[in-house]
Every structure is written in structure tokens, then in C-alpha cells.
Amino acid sequence: MTIQVGTGSLLLSGELTIMNYIERLEEAKAALEQGHLTIDFANVQDIDSSAIAFMLQCVRISGGKVIFQSLPNTLNGLMSLYGVSDLLKTN
């Protein structure tokens, strides 16, 4: 997976799984601390439940200001399954 930082946003691509979770979180943390508060999942091709942990950590790091967009249906299903939909701002 790669993270591209654009104007005020992060564009994720590839995969977000337990295999690269920590590396992706560190990249996202650096961008979030610089004020990039939208995370776009449009180009993410593979996820597992670690994507939920990634999102929750991004919420914590940003003080609840991060917004997630272009979520894959699988991720929406996981959010519902784990009961965290209300904790995550989405577009």
C-alpha cells in the first residue's frame, strides 16, 4: 500500500492489512499531525480487520477531526460488525 499526501488529504492505495498496519499508521500519523484530515480509501484493494484499528487510531491522533471517504463495502461491513460506525466520520 502507498499513501499519497495531497492538499488536505491522504490517498491510500494497495492493501491495508495486518502485514503493513504499523508502517501505514506511522505514515498516516505524520500526515495527520501536519493537518491532512481526510483519508481516502478509493484505491485500496485489500483490507482486513486491522483497517478498523487503523481508522480508530487516526481518529485518536487527529483528536476526532479526521474524515474517511470512498470506503469499500467490505470496510463498511466491518465497521457495522464491530459497532464502530458512530465513532468514525465518513463521506
N, CA, C and O atoms as CSV, one atom per row, in Angstrom:
chain,resi,resn,atom,element,x,y,z
A,1,MET,N,N,0.846,-1.179,0.000
A,1,MET,CA,C,0.000,0.000,0.000
A,1,MET,C,C,0.883,1.231,0.000
A,1,MET,O,O,1.967,1.235,0.585
A,2,THR,N,N,0.420,2.247,-0.645
A,2,THR,CA,C,1.111,3.523,-0.610
A,2,THR,C,C,0.161,4.601,-0.115
A,2,THR,O,O,-1.058,4.494,-0.247
A,3,ILE,N,N,0.734,5.613,0.441
A,3,ILE,CA,C,-0.034,6.769,0.898
A,3,ILE,C,C,0.495,7.979,0.156
A,3,ILE,O,O,1.688,8.277,0.212
A,4,GLN,N,N,-0.387,8.677,-0.537
A,4,GLN,CA,C,-0.021,9.917,-1.195
A,4,GLN,C,C,-0.683,11.061,-0.439
A,4,GLN,O,O,-1.876,11.011,-0.139
A,5,VAL,N,N,0.079,12.062,-0.142
A,5,VAL,CA,C,-0.446,13.214,0.568
A,5,VAL,C,C,-0.779,14.287,-0.450
A,5,VAL,O,O,0.085,14.738,-1.202
A,6,GLY,N,N,-2.046,14.693,-0.467
A,6,GLY,CA,C,-2.499,15.760,-1.345
A,6,GLY,C,C,-2.872,16.966,-0.522
A,6,GLY,O,O,-2.530,17.052,0.657
A,7,THR,N,N,-3.560,17.881,-1.124
A,7,THR,CA,C,-3.987,19.083,-0.430
A,7,THR,C,C,-5.028,18.716,0.624
A,7,THR,O,O,-6.200,18.511,0.307
A,8,GLY,N,N,-4.594,18.636,1.868
A,8,GLY,CA,C,-5.503,18.353,2.965
A,8,GLY,C,C,-5.986,16.925,3.071
A,8,GLY,O,O,-6.861,16.632,3.886
A,9,SER,N,N,-5.429,16.012,2.254
A,9,SER,CA,C,-5.939,14.645,2.303
A,9,SER,C,C,-4.835,13.616,2.090
A,9,SER,O,O,-3.751,13.918,1.590
A,10,LEU,N,N,-5.157,12.390,2.490
A,10,LEU,CA,C,-4.296,11.234,2.257
A,10,LEU,C,C,-5.040,10.313,1.309
A,10,LEU,O,O,-6.223,10.038,1.514
A,11,LEU,N,N,-4.374,9.838,0.290
A,11,LEU,CA,C,-4.961,8.885,-0.636
A,11,LEU,C,C,-4.261,7.557,-0.426
A,11,LEU,O,O,-3.076,7.413,-0.727
A,12,LEU,N,N,-5.006,6.578,0.097
A,12,LEU,CA,C,-4.457,5.248,0.333
A,12,LEU,C,C,-4.614,4.414,-0.923
A,12,LEU,O,O,-5.584,4.578,-1.664
A,13,SER,N,N,-3.664,3.518,-1.168
A,13,SER,CA,C,-3.807,2.598,-2.283
A,13,SER,C,C,-3.136,1.280,-1.929
A,13,SER,O,O,-2.285,1.215,-1.043
A,14,GLY,N,N,-3.535,0.235,-2.637
A,14,GLY,CA,C,-2.975,-1.090,-2.387
A,14,GLY,C,C,-3.754,-1.817,-1.320
A,14,GLY,O,O,-4.971,-1.969,-1.422
A,15,GLU,N,N,-3.050,-2.271,-0.289
A,15,GLU,CA,C,-3.732,-3.013,0.771
A,15,GLU,C,C,-3.458,-2.394,2.134
A,15,GLU,O,O,-2.450,-1.722,2.350
A,16,LEU,N,N,-4.384,-2.644,3.038
A,16,LEU,CA,C,-4.245,-2.243,4.430
A,16,LEU,C,C,-4.592,-3.474,5.256
A,16,LEU,O,O,-5.756,-3.741,5.555
A,17,THR,N,N,-3.561,-4.208,5.612
A,17,THR,CA,C,-3.740,-5.457,6.354
A,17,THR,C,C,-2.777,-5.488,7.536
A,17,THR,O,O,-1.961,-4.583,7.708
A,18,ILE,N,N,-2.878,-6.511,8.327
A,18,ILE,CA,C,-2.011,-6.659,9.493
A,18,ILE,C,C,-0.536,-6.670,9.094
A,18,ILE,O,O,0.327,-6.308,9.893
A,19,MET,N,N,-0.248,-7.083,7.865
A,19,MET,CA,C,1.136,-7.167,7.399
A,19,MET,C,C,1.791,-5.790,7.247
A,19,MET,O,O,3.012,-5.684,7.356
A,20,ASN,N,N,1.016,-4.744,7.001
A,20,ASN,CA,C,1.608,-3.415,6.819
A,20,ASN,C,C,0.960,-2.357,7.714
A,20,ASN,O,O,1.187,-1.162,7.524
A,21,TYR,N,N,0.174,-2.780,8.666
A,21,TYR,CA,C,-0.576,-1.872,9.540
A,21,TYR,C,C,0.318,-0.835,10.226
A,21,TYR,O,O,0.038,0.362,10.147
A,22,ILE,N,N,1.368,-1.264,10.883
A,22,ILE,CA,C,2.197,-0.350,11.667
A,22,ILE,C,C,2.881,0.669,10.760
A,22,ILE,O,O,2.922,1.857,11.080
A,23,GLU,N,N,3.408,0.219,9.648
A,23,GLU,CA,C,4.069,1.131,8.711
A,23,GLU,C,C,3.077,2.173,8.176
A,23,GLU,O,O,3.404,3.357,8.104
A,24,ARG,N,N,1.875,1.736,7.804
A,24,ARG,CA,C,0.867,2.656,7.269
A,24,ARG,C,C,0.391,3.628,8.342
A,24,ARG,O,O,0.145,4.800,8.058
A,25,LEU,N,N,0.263,3.142,9.567
A,25,LEU,CA,C,-0.171,4.017,10.648
A,25,LEU,C,C,0.861,5.108,10.914
A,25,LEU,O,O,0.493,6.257,11.154
A,26,GLU,N,N,2.130,4.770,10.875
A,26,GLU,CA,C,3.172,5.772,11.082
A,26,GLU,C,C,3.136,6.830,9.983
A,26,GLU,O,O,3.300,8.018,10.259
A,27,GLU,N,N,2.920,6.402,8.731
A,27,GLU,CA,C,2.820,7.356,7.628
A,27,GLU,C,C,1.593,8.252,7.796
A,27,GLU,O,O,1.665,9.463,7.582
A,28,ALA,N,N,0.477,7.652,8.179
A,28,ALA,CA,C,-0.755,8.426,8.377
A,28,ALA,C,C,-0.597,9.388,9.550
A,28,ALA,O,O,-1.058,10.528,9.486
A,29,LYS,N,N,0.050,8.935,10.613
A,29,LYS,CA,C,0.248,9.781,11.787
A,29,LYS,C,C,1.021,11.047,11.413
A,29,LYS,O,O,0.654,12.148,11.825
A,30,ALA,N,N,2.081,10.887,10.639
A,30,ALA,CA,C,2.876,12.050,10.231
A,30,ALA,C,C,2.032,13.021,9.417
A,30,ALA,O,O,2.113,14.232,9.622
A,31,ALA,N,N,1.228,12.507,8.503
A,31,ALA,CA,C,0.379,13.376,7.672
A,31,ALA,C,C,-0.721,14.031,8.496
A,31,ALA,O,O,-1.012,15.213,8.311
A,32,LEU,N,N,-1.337,13.276,9.403
A,32,LEU,CA,C,-2.403,13.830,10.242
A,32,LEU,C,C,-1.866,14.950,11.133
A,32,LEU,O,O,-2.534,15.964,11.337
A,33,GLU,N,N,-0.679,14.765,11.649
A,33,GLU,CA,C,-0.082,15.794,12.505
A,33,GLU,C,C,0.247,17.065,11.720
A,33,GLU,O,O,0.418,18.131,12.312
A,34,GLN,N,N,0.337,16.957,10.390
A,34,GLN,CA,C,0.573,18.119,9.536
A,34,GLN,C,C,-0.734,18.755,9.082
A,34,GLN,O,O,-0.724,19.733,8.335
A,35,GLY,N,N,-1.864,18.201,9.532
A,35,GLY,CA,C,-3.154,18.801,9.230
A,35,GLY,C,C,-3.916,18.194,8.072
A,35,GLY,O,O,-4.943,18.741,7.668
A,36,HIS,N,N,-3.452,17.086,7.524
A,36,HIS,CA,C,-4.170,16.398,6.448
A,36,HIS,C,C,-5.260,15.543,7.099
A,36,HIS,O,O,-4.971,14.484,7.655
A,37,LEU,N,N,-6.511,16.005,7.029
A,37,LEU,CA,C,-7.568,15.407,7.841
A,37,LEU,C,C,-8.613,14.611,7.065
A,37,LEU,O,O,-9.639,14.243,7.635
A,38,THR,N,N,-8.386,14.339,5.798
A,38,THR,CA,C,-9.273,13.469,5.029
A,38,THR,C,C,-8.457,12.278,4.568
A,38,THR,O,O,-7.370,12.439,4.012
A,39,ILE,N,N,-8.981,11.079,4.800
A,39,ILE,CA,C,-8.313,9.857,4.347
A,39,ILE,C,C,-9.225,9.175,3.350
A,39,ILE,O,O,-10.358,8.814,3.668
A,40,ASP,N,N,-8.722,9.004,2.147
A,40,ASP,CA,C,-9.481,8.476,1.020
A,40,ASP,C,C,-9.069,7.031,0.731
A,40,ASP,O,O,-7.902,6.749,0.458
A,41,PHE,N,N,-10.043,6.125,0.795
A,41,PHE,CA,C,-9.805,4.697,0.573
A,41,PHE,C,C,-10.115,4.269,-0.864
A,41,PHE,O,O,-10.203,3.071,-1.132
A,42,ALA,N,N,-10.284,5.214,-1.791
A,42,ALA,CA,C,-10.736,4.899,-3.157
A,42,ALA,C,C,-9.871,3.862,-3.863
A,42,ALA,O,O,-10.388,3.054,-4.634
A,43,ASN,N,N,-8.579,3.869,-3.618
A,43,ASN,CA,C,-7.679,2.961,-4.325
A,43,ASN,C,C,-7.201,1.783,-3.484
A,43,ASN,O,O,-6.263,1.086,-3.872
A,44,VAL,N,N,-7.834,1.557,-2.339
A,44,VAL,CA,C,-7.471,0.415,-1.507
A,44,VAL,C,C,-8.126,-0.833,-2.086
A,44,VAL,O,O,-9.335,-0.871,-2.312
A,45,GLN,N,N,-7.313,-1.843,-2.318
A,45,GLN,CA,C,-7.802,-3.057,-2.968
A,45,GLN,C,C,-8.028,-4.219,-2.017
A,45,GLN,O,O,-8.825,-5.108,-2.313
A,46,ASP,N,N,-7.343,-4.230,-0.881
A,46,ASP,CA,C,-7.470,-5.350,0.046
A,46,ASP,C,C,-7.374,-4.820,1.468
A,46,ASP,O,O,-6.472,-4.046,1.790
A,47,ILE,N,N,-8.305,-5.238,2.315
A,47,ILE,CA,C,-8.291,-4.840,3.721
A,47,ILE,C,C,-8.593,-6.050,4.588
A,47,ILE,O,O,-9.118,-7.057,4.113
A,48,ASP,N,N,-8.259,-5.940,5.845
A,48,ASP,CA,C,-8.721,-6.886,6.845
A,48,ASP,C,C,-9.142,-6.068,8.068
A,48,ASP,O,O,-9.235,-4.843,7.991
A,49,SER,N,N,-9.389,-6.722,9.166
A,49,SER,CA,C,-9.914,-6.009,10.338
A,49,SER,C,C,-8.922,-4.996,10.913
A,49,SER,O,O,-9.317,-4.129,11.693
A,50,SER,N,N,-7.658,-5.088,10.547
A,50,SER,CA,C,-6.709,-4.084,11.033
A,50,SER,C,C,-7.025,-2.702,10.469
A,50,SER,O,O,-6.569,-1.699,11.020
A,51,ALA,N,N,-7.794,-2.628,9.384
A,51,ALA,CA,C,-8.214,-1.326,8.844
A,51,ALA,C,C,-9.072,-0.580,9.862
A,51,ALA,O,O,-9.015,0.647,9.935
A,52,ILE,N,N,-9.863,-1.304,10.645
A,52,ILE,CA,C,-10.674,-0.672,11.693
A,52,ILE,C,C,-9.759,-0.077,12.758
A,52,ILE,O,O,-9.963,1.056,13.192
A,53,ALA,N,N,-8.755,-0.838,13.176
A,53,ALA,CA,C,-7.804,-0.327,14.167
A,53,ALA,C,C,-7.075,0.897,13.611
A,53,ALA,O,O,-6.858,1.871,14.331
A,54,PHE,N,N,-6.699,0.848,12.335
A,54,PHE,CA,C,-6.047,1.981,11.670
A,54,PHE,C,C,-6.940,3.215,11.742
A,54,PHE,O,O,-6.475,4.297,12.098
A,55,MET,N,N,-8.200,3.062,11.412
A,55,MET,CA,C,-9.130,4.189,11.415
A,55,MET,C,C,-9.311,4.755,12.818
A,55,MET,O,O,-9.303,5.972,13.003
A,56,LEU,N,N,-9.473,3.885,13.799
A,56,LEU,CA,C,-9.663,4.351,15.176
A,56,LEU,C,C,-8.423,5.081,15.684
A,56,LEU,O,O,-8.542,6.077,16.398
A,57,GLN,N,N,-7.239,4.598,15.326
A,57,GLN,CA,C,-6.019,5.297,15.726
A,57,GLN,C,C,-5.928,6.659,15.047
A,57,GLN,O,O,-5.482,7.629,15.660
A,58,CYS,N,N,-6.346,6.736,13.789
A,58,CYS,CA,C,-6.344,8.028,13.091
A,58,CYS,C,C,-7.294,9.016,13.763
A,58,CYS,O,O,-6.994,10.207,13.848
A,59,VAL,N,N,-8.431,8.529,14.237
A,59,VAL,CA,C,-9.368,9.380,14.974
A,59,VAL,C,C,-8.697,9.895,16.243
A,59,VAL,O,O,-8.794,11.079,16.564
A,60,ARG,N,N,-8.024,9.013,16.955
A,60,ARG,CA,C,-7.352,9.399,18.195
A,60,ARG,C,C,-6.255,10.430,17.910
A,60,ARG,O,O,-6.169,11.450,18.595
A,61,ILE,N,N,-5.431,10.171,16.916
A,61,ILE,CA,C,-4.316,11.058,16.583
A,61,ILE,C,C,-4.814,12.448,16.177
A,61,ILE,O,O,-4.211,13.462,16.527
A,62,SER,N,N,-5.919,12.477,15.438
A,62,SER,CA,C,-6.435,13.760,14.926
A,62,SER,C,C,-7.349,14.476,15.907
A,62,SER,O,O,-7.842,15.564,15.611
A,63,GLY,N,N,-7.577,13.889,17.056
A,63,GLY,CA,C,-8.498,14.494,18.008
A,63,GLY,C,C,-9.941,14.444,17.528
A,63,GLY,O,O,-10.744,15.314,17.865
A,64,GLY,N,N,-10.266,13.431,16.743
A,64,GLY,CA,C,-11.636,13.251,16.257
A,64,GLY,C,C,-11.976,14.056,15.021
A,64,GLY,O,O,-13.144,14.127,14.638
A,65,LYS,N,N,-10.988,14.665,14.387
A,65,LYS,CA,C,-11.261,15.545,13.249
A,65,LYS,C,C,-11.154,14.860,11.888
A,65,LYS,O,O,-11.607,15.417,10.889
A,66,VAL,N,N,-10.575,13.684,11.828
A,66,VAL,CA,C,-10.360,13.010,10.549
A,66,VAL,C,C,-11.689,12.554,9.928
A,66,VAL,O,O,-12.615,12.147,10.628
A,67,ILE,N,N,-11.751,12.635,8.604
A,67,ILE,CA,C,-12.915,12.179,7.845
A,67,ILE,C,C,-12.434,11.130,6.850
A,67,ILE,O,O,-11.427,11.325,6.170
A,68,PHE,N,N,-13.156,10.024,6.770
A,68,PHE,CA,C,-12.823,8.942,5.854
A,68,PHE,C,C,-13.790,8.980,4.678
A,68,PHE,O,O,-14.990,9.193,4.852
A,69,GLN,N,N,-13.251,8.771,3.476
A,69,GLN,CA,C,-14.132,8.775,2.313
A,69,GLN,C,C,-13.797,7.615,1.377
A,69,GLN,O,O,-12.732,7.004,1.463
A,70,SER,N,N,-14.741,7.334,0.483
A,70,SER,CA,C,-14.620,6.276,-0.520
A,70,SER,C,C,-14.332,4.917,0.108
A,70,SER,O,O,-13.464,4.177,-0.354
A,71,LEU,N,N,-15.072,4.602,1.169
A,71,LEU,CA,C,-14.843,3.329,1.852
A,71,LEU,C,C,-15.370,2.158,1.035
A,71,LEU,O,O,-16.471,2.227,0.488
A,72,PRO,N,N,-14.585,1.075,0.947
A,72,PRO,CA,C,-15.078,-0.123,0.272
A,72,PRO,C,C,-16.231,-0.739,1.064
A,72,PRO,O,O,-16.300,-0.579,2.283
A,73,ASN,N,N,-17.128,-1.437,0.384
A,73,ASN,CA,C,-18.264,-2.077,1.059
A,73,ASN,C,C,-17.812,-3.012,2.170
A,73,ASN,O,O,-18.455,-3.100,3.216
A,74,THR,N,N,-16.716,-3.704,1.944
A,74,THR,CA,C,-16.189,-4.614,2.962
A,74,THR,C,C,-15.873,-3.868,4.251
A,74,THR,O,O,-16.147,-4.360,5.346
A,75,LEU,N,N,-15.301,-2.690,4.116
A,75,LEU,CA,C,-14.943,-1.901,5.293
A,75,LEU,C,C,-16.189,-1.380,6.002
A,75,LEU,O,O,-16.243,-1.367,7.232
A,76,ASN,N,N,-17.177,-0.957,5.242
A,76,ASN,CA,C,-18.450,-0.549,5.862
A,76,ASN,C,C,-19.053,-1.697,6.649
A,76,ASN,O,O,-19.585,-1.496,7.741
A,77,GLY,N,N,-18.973,-2.900,6.097
A,77,GLY,CA,C,-19.485,-4.080,6.794
A,77,GLY,C,C,-18.734,-4.352,8.086
A,77,GLY,O,O,-19.346,-4.683,9.102
A,78,LEU,N,N,-17.414,-4.216,8.059
A,78,LEU,CA,C,-16.617,-4.420,9.274
A,78,LEU,C,C,-16.939,-3.370,10.331
A,78,LEU,O,O,-17.020,-3.680,11.519
A,79,MET,N,N,-17.121,-2.132,9.896
A,79,MET,CA,C,-17.475,-1.068,10.842
A,79,MET,C,C,-18.789,-1.389,11.543
A,79,MET,O,O,-18.922,-1.190,12.750
A,80,SER,N,N,-19.743,-1.879,10.791
A,80,SER,CA,C,-21.037,-2.253,11.359
A,80,SER,C,C,-20.902,-3.456,12.290
A,80,SER,O,O,-21.462,-3.477,13.385
A,81,LEU,N,N,-20.155,-4.446,11.838
A,81,LEU,CA,C,-19.952,-5.663,12.632
A,81,LEU,C,C,-19.332,-5.361,13.988
A,81,LEU,O,O,-19.752,-5.918,15.003
A,82,TYR,N,N,-18.334,-4.481,14.010
A,82,TYR,CA,C,-17.654,-4.134,15.246
A,82,TYR,C,C,-18.326,-3.016,16.023
A,82,TYR,O,O,-17.884,-2.676,17.121
A,83,GLY,N,N,-19.373,-2.446,15.479
A,83,GLY,CA,C,-20.137,-1.411,16.185
A,83,GLY,C,C,-19.394,-0.099,16.351
A,83,GLY,O,O,-19.561,0.584,17.361
A,84,VAL,N,N,-18.573,0.262,15.369
A,84,VAL,CA,C,-17.805,1.489,15.477
A,84,VAL,C,C,-18.233,2.561,14.484
A,84,VAL,O,O,-17.599,3.612,14.403
A,85,SER,N,N,-19.273,2.317,13.746
A,85,SER,CA,C,-19.709,3.265,12.721
A,85,SER,C,C,-19.935,4.660,13.290
A,85,SER,O,O,-19.625,5.654,12.633
A,86,ASP,N,N,-20.468,4.742,14.495
A,86,ASP,CA,C,-20.753,6.045,15.106
A,86,ASP,C,C,-19.492,6.785,15.538
A,86,ASP,O,O,-19.533,7.990,15.790
A,87,LEU,N,N,-18.387,6.080,15.625
A,87,LEU,CA,C,-17.128,6.700,16.057
A,87,LEU,C,C,-16.307,7.269,14.909
A,87,LEU,O,O,-15.330,7.986,15.126
A,88,LEU,N,N,-16.719,6.937,13.668
A,88,LEU,CA,C,-15.932,7.288,12.502
A,88,LEU,C,C,-16.728,8.197,11.571
A,88,LEU,O,O,-17.828,7.841,11.150
A,89,LYS,N,N,-16.181,9.366,11.248
A,89,LYS,CA,C,-16.830,10.285,10.325
A,89,LYS,C,C,-16.521,9.840,8.901
A,89,LYS,O,O,-15.363,9.633,8.538
A,90,THR,N,N,-17.578,9.695,8.098
A,90,THR,CA,C,-17.387,9.253,6.720
A,90,THR,C,C,-18.128,10.154,5.759
A,90,THR,O,O,-19.110,10.801,6.124
A,91,ASN,N,N,-17.651,10.192,4.529
A,91,ASN,CA,C,-18.312,10.884,3.415
A,91,ASN,C,C,-18.782,9.852,2.425
A,91,ASN,O,O,-19.368,10.202,1.401
